[in-house]
Amino acid sequence: MAVLGATGATGRLLVDELVRRGHTVVALTRAPDPAGPEAVTWVAGDARDPGALSALVDGADAVVSALGPRRGDGTLHREVAPLLVTALREAGVRRFVGVSGAGVDVPGDRKSRRDRVVSALLQRLGGQTVRDKALERETWAASDLDWTLVRAPRLVDGPPTGRVEHSAGCSPRRTSIPRADLAAFLADLAGRPDYLRQAPLVAGR
């Protein structure tokens, strides 16, 4: 399993979960000496570096991204997505699972009134961060790969509950999810052909 965003708050939990499940994990890092499980192989580089992405995905069964927004960087995801699409195609890797935001709208959504209002506010006030995620989805949607973008709500810290509500387009009842549960859900999807070419909404239960 190849992982981006492995040193972030959710990414660290994702890496731990994949290792716990017995996967061989290769992760991208900008840090010369990242803290993390010894079982992980680290590839040094930035997510915008095509060479680093090629090294990361070479030989992978799936690629999982927990990249979150970087402070002051409103174009990260729209710029990384096409580079990843190219890297996966060249490496012959089809499966990609990434994290998006609940404020992103997708054709066919059946969001509740509450979530439609929240999405409208996020799109109006979220600026480039929300726009960045929407453009990222457009790039994956235009590809022929087996992608899934998990639209997560507010992330909270705390122990995993093992209970995740998810749907292709209907609003979950809750408006948050523990990072640990999101990490486990991402790991689930990386090993299963669920929600192919879809952007499911998720929340804790």
C-alpha positions in Angstrom: 0.0 0.0 0.0 1.4 3.4 -1.0 0.4 6.3 1.3 0.4 10.1 0.8 -0.1 12.4 3.8 1.3 9.7 6.0 2.7 12.1 8.6 -0.5 14.1 9.2 -3.0 13.6 12.0 -5.2 11.2 10.0 -2.3 9.8 7.9 -0.4 8.5 10.9 -3.4 6.6 12.0 -3.9 5.2 8.5 -0.3 4.0 8.3 -0.7 2.3 11.7 -3.9 0.6 10.6 -2.4 -0.7 7.4 0.6 -2.0 9.2 -1.7 -3.7 11.8 -3.5 -5.4 9.0 -0.3 -6.9 7.7 0.1 -4.7 4.6 3.5 -3.7 3.3 3.4 0.1 3.5 5.5 2.6 1.5 4.9 6.3 2.4 5.9 9.6 1.0 7.4 12.2 3.4 9.0 15.6 3.1 10.8 15.0 6.5 14.3 13.5 6.2 13.7 11.3 9.3 10.0 10.8 9.8 8.6 9.4 13.0 6.5 6.3 12.3 6.5 2.5 12.4 9.8 0.8 11.6 7.9 -1.5 9.2 7.2 1.4 6.8 9.4 2.2 3.9 9.7 6.0 3.4 10.1 7.7 0.1 11.6 11.2 0.4 9.9 13.9 -1.6 7.0 16.2 -2.1 3.6 15.3 -3.4 4.0 17.7 -6.3 7.2 15.9 -7.4 6.5 13.5 -10.3 9.7 11.5 -9.6 8.8 11.0 -6.0 5.2 9.9 -6.9 6.6 7.4 -9.4 8.9 5.9 -6.8 6.0 5.8 -4.3 3.5 4.0 -6.4 5.8 1.6 -8.2 4.7 -2.0 -7.4 1.8 -0.9 -5.3 -1.5 -2.7 -5.1 -3.3 0.5 -4.2 -2.6 4.1 -3.3 -4.3 5.8 -0.4 -4.1 9.6 0.3 -4.7 11.3 3.5 -3.4 14.6 2.3 -5.1 17.5 4.0 -5.0 21.2 3.2 -1.8 22.9 3.9 -1.9 26.4 5.5 -1.8 29.0 2.8 -1.8 26.4 0.0 -5.1 26.4 -1.9 -4.0 24.5 -5.0 -2.4 21.3 -3.5 -5.0 18.8 -4.4 -5.8 20.1 -7.9 -2.1 20.0 -8.7 -1.3 16.6 -7.2 -4.3 14.8 -8.7 -3.2 14.9 -12.4 0.4 14.0 -11.4 -1.0 11.0 -9.5 -3.2 9.9 -12.4 -0.1 9.9 -14.6 2.0 8.0 -12.1 -0.6 5.3 -11.5 -1.2 4.8 -15.2 2.5 4.5 -15.9 2.9 2.0 -12.9 -0.1 0.0 -13.9 -1.9 0.7 -10.6 -5.6 1.2 -10.8 -6.9 1.6 -7.2 -6.8 5.0 -5.5 -8.6 6.1 -2.3 -8.4 9.6 -1.0 -10.0 12.0 1.4 -12.2 14.8 0.2 -14.6 17.1 2.1 -18.3 16.9 2.9 -18.8 20.4 1.4 -18.0 19.1 -2.1 -21.1 18.5 -4.1 -21.4 15.6 -6.6 -24.0 15.0 -9.3 -26.7 12.7 -8.0 -26.3 13.9 -4.4 -29.4 13.6 -2.1 -28.1 15.7 0.7 -30.4 16.8 3.5 -31.5 20.4 3.8 -29.0 20.8 6.7 -26.1 19.6 4.6 -27.1 21.6 1.5 -27.0 24.7 3.6 -23.6 23.7 5.1 -22.2 22.9 1.7 -23.4 26.3 0.3 -21.7 28.1 3.2 -18.5 26.2 2.9 -18.3 26.8 -0.8 -19.0 30.5 -0.2 -16.6 31.0 2.8 -14.1 28.2 2.3 -12.4 29.9 -0.5 -9.7 28.0 -2.5 -9.6 25.1 0.0 -13.1 23.9 -1.0 -12.6 24.8 -4.7 -9.4 22.8 -4.6 -11.2 19.6 -3.5 -13.9 20.1 -6.2 -11.3 20.4 -8.9 -9.4 17.4 -7.6 -12.6 15.3 -7.9 -13.1 16.5 -11.5 -9.6 15.2 -12.4 -10.3 11.8 -11.0 -13.7 11.7 -12.6 -12.1 12.3 -16.0 -9.7 9.4 -15.5 -10.3 5.7 -16.2 -8.9 4.6 -12.9 -10.7 2.9 -10.0 -10.8 5.9 -7.7 -12.8 6.7 -4.6 -12.9 10.0 -2.8 -14.3 9.8 0.7 -16.1 13.0 1.6 -15.5 13.4 5.3 -17.1 15.9 7.7 -15.4 17.5 10.7 -12.6 15.3 12.0 -12.3 14.7 15.7 -9.6 13.0 17.8 -10.4 10.1 20.1 -10.4 6.3 20.1 -12.1 4.4 17.2 -15.7 3.4 17.7 -15.8 0.9 14.8 -19.0 2.5 13.6 -19.0 4.4 10.3 -22.1 5.5 8.4 -21.5 5.9 4.7 -23.6 6.5 1.6 -23.0 7.3 -2.1 -25.0 10.5 -1.8 -27.3 10.6 1.2 -26.4 12.6 4.2 -25.2 10.8 7.3 -27.0 11.6 10.6 -23.9 12.9 12.3 -21.6 15.8 11.3 -18.3 14.5 12.5 -16.1 11.4 12.5 -13.2 10.2 14.6 -9.9 10.3 12.6 -9.3 6.7 13.7 -12.6 5.5 12.2 -11.9 7.4 9.0 -8.4 5.8 8.8 -10.0 2.3 9.2 -12.6 3.1 6.5 -9.9 4.2 4.1 -8.0 1.0 4.8 -11.1 -1.0 4.1 -11.7 0.7 0.8 -8.1 0.2 -0.3 -8.6 -3.5 -0.2 -12.1 -3.7 -1.6 -13.8 -2.7 -4.9 -16.4 -0.6 -3.0 -17.6 2.9 -4.2 -15.6 2.7 -7.4 -15.6 6.0 -9.2 -17.7 7.5 -6.5 -17.4 10.0 -3.6 -19.2 8.6 -0.6 -20.3 10.7 2.3 -19.2 9.4 5.7 -19.7 10.2 9.4 -19.4 8.5 12.8 -22.4 6.7 14.2 
